[in-house]
């Protein structure tokens, strides 16, 4: 695949490399032969994909530090001499943002400021991707997908902090990078699923934990619709956009990254598919919480822009995505070689 060929020997700097998406991205770049420096806090869960898949072994350097530490971040980026930088470090959970809004805003807003300040001080950088979320939009519970020109106004502290991250990026582009040959884009991705996600309050990790204990899966809201997609969809799309704008700065912009309409399913349908492919009498029950914190009921993205400009299309539909989740998760529970499973799934994805 051209994507993997492009990244051979490219110097790449990733924030948030110890997280779920960051670990998958590092594994893709390892397969491509890139020279990657990662900058992040310690993995956020125990167990975690970063350690299970021995991600650090495939990196040039792994730096455990806080994105809110500007001095440390600047030094790390300058020393790494990256051509491409991808910002994924974040507090990524809606419910946790209600519990600790100060940390959420500090990480997601000032973390973005610090990241872009470090880019300003690093003369080798040519291509920049800031990863935000589909939840940056003011959610009107529309039945159609949000477009990149729609209003930014996330409701909860997580979503709102990511809206702020978009605005910070826009301001920095106009204020400091307008006359520089540095391509900067933001990507707004939908809900990601995949093997190796151990976060709390996410449906797929909840499903796998229930299977591990041979229990019923608890579903908080089976009727909420989300743009679910396998983690390799956005990860490889970020890398594709970073490549395209590296080669041609006219590709810069804001981009939605989500599944086709038929793959925007409600949580109940997602769990039905999980149970179908897991087998072994897997089952779930609906337990609606009383006084639960606000979360959107209906949310999907219009991805016409990225399909048109990058000639991009999703590769795995929701059925295939769930099959890959089940394959990975069963391998993990059976203590098989996780690294081998990941590389196999990446090769299937990029060669489809």
C-alpha positions as CSV (number, residue, x, y, z in Angstrom):
1,X,0.0,0.0,0.0
2,X,1.3,3.5,-0.9
3,X,0.6,4.7,2.7
4,X,3.0,2.2,4.2
5,X,5.6,3.0,1.5
6,X,5.4,6.7,2.2
7,X,6.1,6.3,5.9
8,X,9.2,4.2,5.5
9,X,12.0,6.0,7.4
10,X,9.8,9.1,8.0
11,X,10.3,10.8,11.3
12,X,7.0,11.0,13.1
13,X,6.1,12.5,16.5
14,X,2.9,11.3,18.2
15,X,1.3,12.6,21.4
16,X,-0.9,10.1,23.2
17,X,1.0,7.1,21.9
18,X,0.3,5.0,25.0
19,X,-3.5,5.1,24.5
20,X,-5.8,2.8,22.6
21,X,-5.7,4.7,19.3
22,X,-2.1,5.7,19.8
23,X,-1.0,2.1,20.2
24,X,-2.7,1.0,17.0
25,X,-1.1,4.0,15.1
26,X,2.3,3.1,16.4
27,X,1.8,-0.5,15.3
28,X,0.9,0.7,11.8
29,X,3.9,2.9,11.6
30,X,6.1,0.1,12.9
31,X,4.9,-2.1,10.1
32,X,5.7,0.8,7.7
33,X,9.2,1.3,9.0
34,X,8.7,4.8,10.3
35,X,11.0,6.3,13.0
36,X,8.5,7.2,15.7
37,X,8.8,9.2,18.9
38,X,5.9,9.0,21.3
39,X,5.0,11.5,24.1
40,X,2.3,10.7,26.6
41,X,1.3,10.0,30.1
42,X,1.6,6.3,31.3
43,X,-1.0,4.0,29.8
44,X,-4.4,5.0,31.2
45,X,-5.6,1.5,32.2
46,X,-4.4,-1.8,33.5
47,X,-4.2,-4.0,31.4
48,X,-3.5,-1.8,28.4
49,X,-2.7,-2.4,24.7
50,X,0.6,-0.4,24.8
51,X,2.2,-3.0,27.2
52,X,0.4,-6.1,25.8
53,X,1.5,-5.4,22.2
54,X,5.0,-4.3,23.3
55,X,4.5,-1.0,21.4
56,X,7.6,0.6,22.9
57,X,9.8,-2.0,21.2
58,X,8.9,-0.6,17.8
59,X,9.5,3.1,18.7
60,X,12.7,5.1,18.3
61,X,11.8,6.7,21.7
62,X,9.0,6.7,24.2
63,X,8.7,9.7,26.5
64,X,6.4,9.5,29.5
65,X,5.5,13.1,30.3
66,X,2.5,15.4,30.6
67,X,1.2,17.4,27.5
68,X,0.6,20.3,30.0
69,X,4.4,20.5,30.5
70,X,5.3,22.9,27.7
71,X,9.1,22.9,28.4
72,X,9.3,19.2,28.3
73,X,7.1,18.9,25.2
74,X,9.2,21.5,23.3
75,X,12.4,19.8,24.1
76,X,11.1,16.4,23.1
77,X,9.8,17.5,19.8
78,X,12.9,19.5,18.9
79,X,15.2,16.6,19.8
80,X,13.0,14.1,17.7
81,X,13.3,16.3,14.6
82,X,9.9,15.1,13.2
83,X,8.6,15.8,9.7
84,X,5.1,14.8,10.7
85,X,3.4,15.3,14.1
86,X,0.1,13.9,15.2
87,X,-1.7,15.1,18.3
88,X,-3.9,12.5,20.1
89,X,-3.1,13.1,23.7
90,X,-6.4,13.8,25.5
91,X,-8.8,13.1,28.3
92,X,-11.2,11.1,26.0
93,X,-14.2,10.2,28.2
94,X,-17.5,12.1,28.5
95,X,-18.3,10.7,31.9
96,X,-14.8,11.4,33.3
97,X,-15.1,15.0,32.1
98,X,-18.1,15.5,34.4
99,X,-16.0,14.1,37.3
100,X,-12.9,16.2,36.6
101,X,-13.6,19.1,34.3
102,X,-10.5,21.0,35.2
103,X,-8.2,18.2,34.2
104,X,-10.2,17.6,31.0
105,X,-9.9,21.3,29.9
106,X,-6.3,21.5,31.0
107,X,-5.4,18.4,28.9
108,X,-7.6,19.0,25.9
109,X,-7.3,22.8,25.6
110,X,-4.0,23.8,27.0
111,X,-2.5,20.6,25.8
112,X,-3.4,21.7,22.2
113,X,-1.9,25.2,22.9
114,X,1.3,23.5,24.1
115,X,1.4,21.1,21.2
116,X,1.1,24.0,18.7
117,X,3.7,26.0,20.6
118,X,6.1,23.1,20.3
119,X,5.4,22.9,16.6
120,X,6.2,26.6,16.3
121,X,9.6,25.9,17.8
122,X,10.5,22.9,15.7
123,X,11.9,23.8,12.3
124,X,11.7,20.3,10.8
125,X,7.9,19.9,11.0
126,X,6.0,19.9,7.7
127,X,2.7,18.2,8.4
128,X,0.5,18.5,11.5
129,X,-2.7,16.6,12.4
130,X,-4.8,17.5,15.5
131,X,-7.3,14.7,16.3
132,X,-10.5,16.0,18.0
133,X,-13.9,14.2,17.9
134,X,-17.3,14.0,16.2
135,X,-18.7,15.5,19.4
136,X,-17.3,19.0,18.7
137,X,-20.6,20.0,17.0
138,X,-23.6,21.6,18.6
139,X,-25.8,18.5,18.8
140,X,-29.3,19.2,17.6
141,X,-30.2,15.5,17.4
142,X,-30.5,15.8,13.6
143,X,-31.2,12.8,11.5
144,X,-28.6,13.9,9.0
145,X,-24.8,14.0,9.5
146,X,-22.9,17.1,10.7
147,X,-20.7,18.8,8.2
148,X,-17.4,20.6,8.8
149,X,-19.1,24.0,8.4
150,X,-21.7,23.3,11.2
151,X,-21.4,25.1,14.5
152,X,-18.9,24.0,17.1
153,X,-20.4,23.9,20.6
154,X,-20.0,20.6,22.5
155,X,-22.3,20.2,25.4
156,X,-20.3,18.3,28.1
157,X,-16.8,19.3,29.3
158,X,-15.1,16.7,27.1
159,X,-17.0,17.6,24.0
160,X,-16.7,21.3,24.7
161,X,-13.0,21.1,25.4
162,X,-12.5,19.4,22.0
163,X,-14.5,22.2,20.4
164,X,-12.1,24.6,22.0
165,X,-9.2,22.6,20.7
166,X,-10.5,23.1,17.2
167,X,-10.8,26.9,17.8
168,X,-7.3,27.0,19.2
169,X,-5.9,25.3,16.1
170,X,-7.8,27.7,13.8
171,X,-6.4,30.7,15.7
172,X,-2.8,29.3,15.6
173,X,-3.0,28.6,11.9
174,X,-4.1,32.2,11.1
175,X,-1.9,33.9,13.7
176,X,1.4,32.0,13.5
177,X,1.5,29.7,10.5
178,X,-0.2,31.6,7.7
179,X,3.2,32.5,6.1
180,X,4.9,29.2,6.8
181,X,5.1,26.1,4.7
182,X,3.5,23.9,7.4
183,X,0.3,22.0,6.7
184,X,-2.1,21.8,9.6
185,X,-5.4,20.0,9.7
186,X,-7.9,18.7,12.3
187,X,-9.8,15.4,12.1
188,X,-13.1,14.8,13.8
189,X,-13.6,11.1,14.2
190,X,-16.6,9.0,15.3
191,X,-16.6,6.4,18.0
192,X,-13.8,3.9,17.6
193,X,-14.0,0.2,18.4
194,X,-11.3,-2.4,18.2
195,X,-9.2,-5.0,20.1
196,X,-7.3,-3.7,23.1
197,X,-9.6,-1.0,24.4
198,X,-9.8,-1.4,28.2
199,X,-11.4,2.0,29.0
200,X,-14.3,2.2,31.5
201,X,-17.8,3.4,30.3
202,X,-17.3,2.2,26.7
203,X,-19.5,-0.4,25.3
204,X,-17.0,-2.8,23.6
205,X,-14.7,-3.0,26.7
206,X,-17.9,-3.6,28.8
207,X,-18.9,-6.4,26.4
208,X,-15.4,-8.1,26.6
209,X,-15.3,-7.8,30.4
210,X,-18.7,-9.4,30.7
211,X,-17.6,-12.3,28.4
212,X,-14.4,-12.7,30.6
213,X,-16.7,-13.1,33.6
214,X,-19.4,-15.1,31.8
215,X,-21.9,-12.5,32.7
216,X,-24.7,-10.6,30.9
217,X,-23.6,-7.4,29.1
218,X,-25.0,-4.3,30.8
219,X,-26.2,-1.6,28.3
220,X,-26.9,1.8,29.6
221,X,-28.7,3.2,26.5
222,X,-29.3,0.8,23.6
223,X,-31.1,3.5,21.6
224,X,-28.2,6.0,21.3
225,X,-26.9,6.1,17.7
226,X,-23.2,6.7,17.1
227,X,-20.8,6.6,14.1
228,X,-19.0,3.4,15.2
229,X,-15.9,2.4,13.2
230,X,-13.0,0.1,13.6
231,X,-10.0,1.9,15.1
232,X,-7.9,1.3,11.9
233,X,-10.3,3.5,9.9
234,X,-9.4,6.8,11.6
235,X,-5.8,5.8,12.3
236,X,-5.0,5.1,8.7
237,X,-7.1,8.2,7.6
238,X,-5.0,10.5,9.8
239,X,-1.9,9.0,8.3
240,X,-3.3,9.4,4.8
241,X,-4.2,13.1,5.4
242,X,-0.8,13.7,6.9
243,X,0.8,12.3,3.8
244,X,-1.4,14.1,1.3
245,X,-0.8,17.6,2.9
246,X,2.9,16.8,3.3
247,X,3.0,16.4,-0.5
248,X,0.5,19.2,-1.3
249,X,-0.5,21.9,1.3
250,X,-3.8,22.5,-0.5
251,X,-5.2,19.4,1.3
252,X,-5.2,21.3,4.7
253,X,-8.6,21.7,6.4
254,X,-11.1,20.3,8.9
255,X,-12.3,16.8,8.1
256,X,-14.9,14.4,9.5
257,X,-13.8,10.8,9.6
258,X,-16.7,8.4,10.1
259,X,-18.5,5.3,8.7
260,X,-21.1,5.2,5.9
261,X,-24.7,5.9,6.9
262,X,-25.6,2.2,7.0
263,X,-22.9,1.6,9.7
264,X,-24.2,4.3,12.0
265,X,-26.0,2.0,14.4
266,X,-27.5,2.2,17.8
267,X,-25.8,0.6,20.8
268,X,-28.3,-2.2,21.0
269,X,-27.6,-3.2,17.4
270,X,-23.9,-3.0,18.0
271,X,-24.2,-5.4,21.0
272,X,-26.4,-7.7,19.1
273,X,-23.7,-8.1,16.5
274,X,-21.1,-8.6,19.2
275,X,-23.2,-11.4,20.8
276,X,-23.8,-13.0,17.4
277,X,-20.1,-13.2,16.5
278,X,-19.0,-14.1,20.1
279,X,-21.4,-17.0,20.4
280,X,-21.4,-19.1,23.5
281,X,-24.8,-17.7,24.5
282,X,-23.5,-14.2,24.8
283,X,-26.4,-11.9,25.9
284,X,-27.2,-8.4,27.1
285,X,-29.8,-6.5,29.2
286,X,-30.9,-2.9,29.1
287,X,-30.4,-1.1,32.4
288,X,-31.1,2.6,32.0
289,X,-29.5,4.7,34.7
290,X,-31.4,7.2,36.8
291,X,-30.0,10.7,36.8
292,X,-27.2,9.7,34.3
293,X,-25.0,12.5,33.0
294,X,-26.1,14.0,29.7
295,X,-24.9,12.2,26.5
296,X,-26.2,12.7,23.0
297,X,-28.8,10.3,21.7
298,X,-28.3,10.7,18.0
299,X,-25.0,11.6,16.3
300,X,-23.5,11.0,12.9
301,X,-21.1,12.7,10.5
302,X,-21.3,13.7,6.9
303,X,-18.0,12.6,5.4
304,X,-18.5,13.8,1.9
305,X,-15.5,16.3,2.1
306,X,-12.8,13.7,2.9
307,X,-14.3,11.2,0.5
308,X,-14.2,13.8,-2.3
309,X,-10.8,15.4,-1.5
310,X,-8.8,12.4,-0.5
311,X,-10.7,9.8,-2.6
312,X,-11.1,7.9,0.8
313,X,-13.7,5.3,1.6
314,X,-14.3,3.2,4.7
315,X,-12.9,-0.3,4.3
316,X,-14.6,-2.3,7.0
317,X,-18.4,-2.2,7.6
318,X,-19.7,-2.6,11.1
319,X,-20.1,-6.4,10.7
320,X,-16.4,-6.8,9.8
321,X,-15.3,-4.3,12.5
322,X,-17.1,-6.4,15.2
323,X,-15.6,-9.6,13.8
324,X,-12.1,-8.1,14.2
325,X,-13.0,-7.0,17.8
326,X,-14.1,-10.5,18.6
327,X,-11.0,-12.1,17.0
328,X,-8.7,-9.9,18.9
329,X,-10.5,-10.2,22.2
330,X,-10.7,-14.0,22.1
331,X,-7.0,-14.2,21.3
332,X,-6.3,-11.9,24.3
333,X,-8.5,-14.0,26.7
334,X,-6.8,-17.2,25.4
335,X,-3.4,-15.6,26.0
336,X,-2.3,-15.8,22.3
337,X,0.3,-13.6,20.6
338,X,-1.4,-10.1,20.5
339,X,1.3,-8.6,18.4
340,X,0.7,-11.2,15.7
341,X,-3.0,-10.6,15.8
342,X,-2.6,-6.9,15.4
343,X,-0.1,-7.1,12.5
344,X,-2.5,-9.6,10.8
345,X,-5.4,-7.3,11.1
346,X,-3.4,-4.3,9.9
347,X,-2.3,-6.2,6.8
348,X,-5.9,-7.3,6.1
349,X,-7.0,-3.7,6.4
350,X,-4.4,-2.0,4.3
351,X,-4.5,-4.6,1.6
352,X,-8.3,-4.6,1.2
